């Protein structure tokens, strides 16, 4: 299991970095879109059932592609317009298509979650990549979240004694969470020292800590969805990691605060 986990990471990390730094921003956008569509399918299958509600799943995939496709323009305004349109389309479809009107609001809630979760959060990374210096900036949240996730896993396995949130994720521990935070801070500060020395130290500390915390919250949120659905992993696309959503759940949550900082303080 661990060998598969590291092999998968060793294959994917150079690919993502190569596309990010060697190719135009639009190429990175396409890579994000492909990953997001894989995660979106897993999410919709989790919410609706892979062999049921095919219309809702198809609509969710189309709306995801639309929101992310528009984000390649680099315009937050167009992304906002596409997201608004996706919400309106979702509501209109559920107005005319439902099996039981008494539970129509539940199906609509799932569809709206499918619009807000993967597409909207992933769009922040494409928007960020289109900013000046975006190729370097998008690495920071990914590094912080992924190293924090790895640190939490190994520290939790070795020293974990106190459950963090057993109702949602029984295996996660307080010790693991703290270890993950320390790893995020360590690697985040290392990245800042090597590649972003102009980033003020106080800003770096606050930003890395926020990204690390949001990453852990994102991981717990996906665990909540899987717990509710009674499944262990969102899929099996990535050996050793589970599904695509299992791999990027924390990164998705780190997108909004990261992009907000980038727009307010770094551009």
Secondary structure as the mmCIF struct_conf table of DSSP 4:
data_model
#
loop_
_struct_conf.conf_type_id
_struct_conf.id
_struct_conf.beg_label_comp_id
_struct_conf.beg_label_asym_id
_struct_conf.beg_label_seq_id
_struct_conf.end_label_comp_id
_struct_conf.end_label_asym_id
_struct_conf.end_label_seq_id
HELX_RH_AL_P HELX_RH_AL_P1 UNK A 2 UNK A 22
BEND BEND1 UNK A 23 UNK A 23
HELX_RH_AL_P HELX_RH_AL_P2 UNK A 25 UNK A 48
TURN_TY1_P TURN_TY1_P1 UNK A 50 UNK A 51
BEND BEND2 UNK A 52 UNK A 52
HELX_RH_AL_P HELX_RH_AL_P3 UNK A 54 UNK A 71
TURN_TY1_P TURN_TY1_P2 UNK A 72 UNK A 73
HELX_RH_AL_P HELX_RH_AL_P4 UNK A 76 UNK A 96
BEND BEND3 UNK A 99 UNK A 99
HELX_RH_3T_P HELX_RH_3T_P1 UNK A 101 UNK A 103
HELX_RH_AL_P HELX_RH_AL_P5 UNK A 104 UNK A 114
HELX_RH_PI_P HELX_RH_PI_P1 UNK A 115 UNK A 120
HELX_RH_AL_P HELX_RH_AL_P6 UNK A 121 UNK A 129
TURN_TY1_P TURN_TY1_P3 UNK A 130 UNK A 130
BEND BEND4 UNK A 131 UNK A 131
TURN_TY1_P TURN_TY1_P4 UNK A 132 UNK A 133
HELX_RH_AL_P HELX_RH_AL_P7 UNK A 134 UNK A 159
BEND BEND5 UNK A 162 UNK A 162
STRN STRN1 UNK A 163 UNK A 165
TURN_TY1_P TURN_TY1_P5 UNK A 166 UNK A 168
STRN STRN2 UNK A 169 UNK A 173
HELX_RH_AL_P HELX_RH_AL_P8 UNK A 174 UNK A 195
TURN_TY1_P TURN_TY1_P6 UNK A 197 UNK A 198
BEND BEND6 UNK A 199 UNK A 199
HELX_RH_AL_P HELX_RH_AL_P9 UNK A 201 UNK A 229
TURN_TY1_P TURN_TY1_P7 UNK A 230 UNK A 230
BEND BEND7 UNK A 232 UNK A 232
BEND BEND8 UNK A 234 UNK A 234
BEND BEND9 UNK A 236 UNK A 237
STRN STRN3 UNK A 238 UNK A 238
TURN_TY1_P TURN_TY1_P8 UNK A 239 UNK A 241
STRN STRN4 UNK A 242 UNK A 242
BEND BEND10 UNK A 243 UNK A 243
HELX_RH_AL_P HELX_RH_AL_P10 UNK A 244 UNK A 261
HELX_RH_PI_P HELX_RH_PI_P2 UNK A 262 UNK A 266
#
